[in-house]
Amino acid sequence: MKSVQPVPILIVAMMLSTGCLGFLEGEEPIPTPIDCEQNPTHVNCEPGGVTEDDCAFNQIFTGDACRFLLAPRNLYFGVDSLQLVVGIQMQSLTPSFEGDGPENWLVNPRLPSGLVLDQSSGEISGIPTIAVGELRYTIIAVNAAGSTVNTIDILVLPAAPDSFFYSTNLIQCKLGRECGLDEPYVYGGIAETWSADPPLPDGLSLDESGAIFGIAHVLGDSNHTITAGNLGGSVSVDIRIITLHEAPNGLNYPGHPYHWNLGESVQIIPMVGGGEILHWSIEPPLPNGLELVQLDGSIRGTPTELHAIRTHYISASNTGGELTVSILIEVKDVAPVNLLYTPYEFDLTIGDDIGIISPSWMDGTPTNWDISPNLPNGFFFDSTNGQGQISGVATSIQDWSTHQIWANNTGGYTSTIIRIKISSMPPDLIYWTDSVYVLKSNESVGIYATNDGPDIDSWAVSPQLPSGLSLLDNGSIVGTPDTRTAWDEYTIWANNTGGAVGLLLEITVHDIRADQNDLLRDIGMADFGGWPSLILPIGEWSFPIGLDENSNPIVSASHVGKGKILGYGHEGWVATTHDFTMRAIDWVCDGGTDVGLAYGAGFDHYEDELQAAGYTVH
């Protein structure tokens, strides 16, 4: 049996409406145990058992009996405060408590929009939809026996931005010019605050919409993190800002092309637009004495070297870019004068080394050299290093040659001449196998020369060689002598451009048969008035003259060394008036006029005859 008792519910309702909840957390009544032996008529002691319908509103059926409900107490949701974000589902809060479970759950004030309090479990869950400032919420858990409360401070923040995007993450600024980025597109929550880390370069600002604007005042290349946020959170994007100069433009050097003279003062200032120029350069470099001034790109100075007309490229650059123009520059010289080589004449011998001969000149500096005709073999004319030097060693024989040399520059030229003669080394180391030659008439002969020295240009002989002999162009003597000659000394001359040398040879040509015929001409029998002695011919150049009645030689003649000998003998004193004797003396003396007689040999009586014949007797 069950009866309905509405009074306790009415009491709870009255408590909430008046805000008095304190006594609900007080002590609960403790039910009195029923002793069925003493009170057998009590409802709980009625025969047939107890059913759920028998329980009162403040009781709970335990399966075989009804017991009084226990009021809930020590309600707790695990947190004292809660911070939520609009649009983000909160983590559900499940309550804990002691006692029997609440039958009703109440909250005051109403939870933020989107959050709910489950009436059966007391769980708080949901997705907040509206931002709400922090507020304390009281949650009440109630059953028929009583109630318990717990408070939670809840703050609902607005939704944080999810992301945002600029049209580009690179800002390229020109120094002193406006630059920036339009406001970005933001996804998610509304961005209420904007910041940059590190701060933007001087002159640039970040406004409340996230746009970047301003005039860059400093050069630089920097990275910045832009953050958009609100109370619900923030999101960031990295950007890069590069600030450069404005690129140069309109570079011009007035008056180009330039033709300057050595020593001329130069000052050329260019015109250029755009940003500040940080660096000037020129390629190839300016002539010595001229300078490209970094301050303003001007060309200043006094040229000190010649410079053939040439294109030079000048570049003006800054962080914003580079601009290059070309100009033509020529530096001319005054003409050189008084070109001179010392010495200017070279009388040389094969093998002579002249060393290095450098010329002198005045005024302008030559830039190139010419020579005509070319120098002899072995000599070098340096036309490449600007010095015009002559060097070398004489290697080829030649007569005097004249060479004209020009020294040139852009201002003109000067010229001079040099003369060169190259002679051979004087003849030397010439020899024959002997210096004395005895030749036989009508027999061929070769007297060959050896030359271990310089080449010989020509050969000559004095006096003329015996008939039939010739002097060849190598110094050798060949031929067939056909006439007797007395001993003679011949000078063989070897000649070349280095000089001449005379070498001596002694030559005679013998003809024994002719000698014999001369001695026997018109000679018949001779009577020496006594018994003759044999005179035997001995040697290559000996021959018999007179024979006795037995055909034995009693008179013989011979060529000996460079002289002649003729001998005859008899046991008695020979006749002194015979023609033979004088002819013999003529042959032996061979044109000589000095005759010696042996004193006391019995020939004294020949003196008169000899003197009469033109001889000088000793």
Secondary structure, DSSP 8 states (H G I E B T S, - for coil): ------HHHHHHHHHHHHT--GGGGS---------TTT-TTSGGG-TT---GGGS-TTEEE-SSSEEE----EEEE-S-SEEEEETTS----B--EEESS--SEEEEES---TTEEE-TTT--EEE---S-EEEEEEEEEEEETTEEEEEEEEEEEE---EEEEE-S-SEEEEETTSB--B---EEEES---EEEEES---TTEEE-TTS-EEEB--S-EEEEEEEEEEETTEEEEEEEEEEEE----EEEE-TT-SEEEETT--EEE--EEESS---EEEEES---TTEEE-TTT--EEE---S-EEEEEEEEEEEETTEEEEEEEEEEEE---EEEEE-SS-EEEEETT-EEEEE--EEEES--SEEEEES---TTEEE--SSSS--EEEE--S-EEEEEEEEEEEETTEEEEEEEEEEEE-----SEEES-SEEEEETTS-EEE-EEE-SS--SEEEEES---TTEEE-TTS-EEE---S-EEEEEEEEEEEETTEEEEEEEEEEEE-HHHHHHHHHTT------SS-EE-----STTEEEEEE-TTS-EEEEEEEETTEEEEEEEESS---S--HHHHHHHHHHHTT--EE---TTTT-TTHHHHHHHTT-EE-
